[in-house]
């Protein structure tokens, strides 16, 4: 009798606001682990390929926001979330068909330094890390500008969101997940739900009145006609002008900019020329390439990621927030999704453990 009753129990309703990498990851994880208990709907006014996440460069590498007051626990959480994401991607990479479908690749990277710098906090979060010796740096100068006197070598994943997000969406839909295309103006629109997960990114400014979320504009270029198989990026503490070069499957991605409180999503021609010039100065081989497209996106920056269950009075759905990841949503996405899933399990008293293999 008890078993039959459990089969007939009404599913709990969960809404996820936002269809970027956070919303889709959480939706996919919950539908994988709790699909029999939950009806899950992703609600957003933009879906892939129109989300901010689609504009990501794709490197799995964490950082600490350089400006503003930083939560003292942020570094610990960033390392933990990054490590969980790396483990998730390692699992996906074991299936060649999946890795090919989402354009997932293990890549060697070089952080180029204008001077000596303390070792980075993220060195244990990536797949491998090494501080290069003097002779190794000299050997690297065959490929990069001689102005770089020091360098770190590391291994990490490159993950192309324009391929990964549709893959997550297909998985979510196959698990029975629903989508609704509309702009959400208030959490009160979900009073009939059991839980609401806010992954609105920059939209949280208006949705929940969080003025601490602000845009950091980034402009990126795609090049063809030149091949590099490694990541090259400079260290902003020893060489302030931003340089990063990411190898995608079919093109090179170079950037970039970090313009705080700039709301423009239009590519600026002069910025395009500046990015190309300084990246080619750092890695001269780029001069062989041709810019085939440019785009700009707005990173949803906050001094610390907001990932918590809101304390609310009275009846209504449980409200869980997950936003403010800046430019590292792709780096933190699966770790954050696991934490959100635990909060949902607690709020709705779900019994199935959060274990998912994609």
Residue, then its C-alpha position, 0 to 999 in steps of 0.5 A: x500500500x505504501x509503495x502504491x501511494x508513493x507512485x501516485x504522489x503529486x510531483x513537486x513543482x520547481x521553477x528555474x529562472x534563467x537558461x544560461x549555464x547555471x539554469x541549464x546545469x541545475x535543471x539537468x542535474x535535478x531532472x537526472x536525480x529527481x525526475x520522478x519527484x519533480x516537475x521542473x520548468x526553466x523560465x527565461x526570455x533568452x535561450x541558447x544561443x542568445x544567453x550570456x553564457x553562449x559568449x563565454x571564452x570557455x576556459x575552466x579556470x577560476x579567479x577572485x574578483x579584483x575590485x570591491x569587497x570580497x567575501x573571505x569565504x569566497x576563495x574556498x568556495x571557488x576552489x570547491x566549485x571548480x574542483x567539482x566542475x573539473x571532476x564532472x568534465x573528466x567524467x564527460x571526457x571519458x566518452x569520446x562521442x560526448x566530448x566531441x558533441x560538446x567540444x570538450x578538450x583537455x588543453x595545456x595553458x601558459x600564464x605569461x608574467x611580466x615579472x615574478x608573482x606569487x603562485x596562484x590560488x587556483x594551482x591545485x584546482x586545475x588538472x596540472x600546474x608547474x612554474x616554468x624554470x628560466x630555460x623553459x621560459x626561454x624556450x617558450x619565447x620562440x612562440x611569445x613576446x620576449x617581454x614575458x620573463x616568467x610563466x606558469x604552465x597548467x592543464x585544464x579543460x576548454x568547453x565551448x558553450x555554444x555546443x554544451x548548452x544545447x547538449x544540456x538542454x536536450x538532456x533536460x528535455x529528454x528527462x521530462x523538463x519543461x521550458x517557458x519563454x517569457x520575461x520574469x518580473x517578480x518572484x510572485x509569479x511562481x506562487x503556485x510552485x514549491x521551489x523557485x531557483x533564481x539564476x537570473x544573472x545580471x537580471x537579479x538587479x531588477x528581479x530581486x533588487x540586488x544593486x550589488x550585481x553589475x556588468x563587466x563588459x567583455x569583447x571577444x574576437x574569433x580568428x581563422x587561418x591560424x592554428x594554436x593548440x595551447x592557451x596563452x594568457x597574460x597575468x593582469x597583475x604584472x601586465x595589465x592589458x588583458x590578453x587571452x588566446x583560447x583554441x576552439x575546435x574550429x577557430x581561435x578565440x582571443x580577447x578581451x576587455x573588462x569594462x565595469x558598468x558598461x552595458x553595451x553588447x555591441x562590438x566596438x571596431x576600435x576595441x577589435x583592432x586593439x585586442x587583435x594588436x595586443x594579442x598578436x604582440x603577445x603571440x606573433x603567430x596570430x598575425x597570420x589569422x583573420x578576424x571572422x566575427x566579434x561579439x560582446x557580453x556582460x559578465x554578471x559581477x558581484x563581490x561574492x556569488x550569492x548561493x543560498x536559500x532565502x529566509x522567507x516568512x509565511x507560505x509560498x515557495x522555497x526561494x534559492x538564489x544562484x547568481x553573481x558568478x562574473x566571468x567564471x560561470x562556466x568554471x563553477x557551474x557544476x559545483x554550484x549546481x550540486x550545492x543548489x540541488x542539496x538546498x532543493x532536497x532540504x527544502x522539499x524533503x527529497x530522499x533521492x541522493x544527489x548523484x548524477x552521471x551524464 
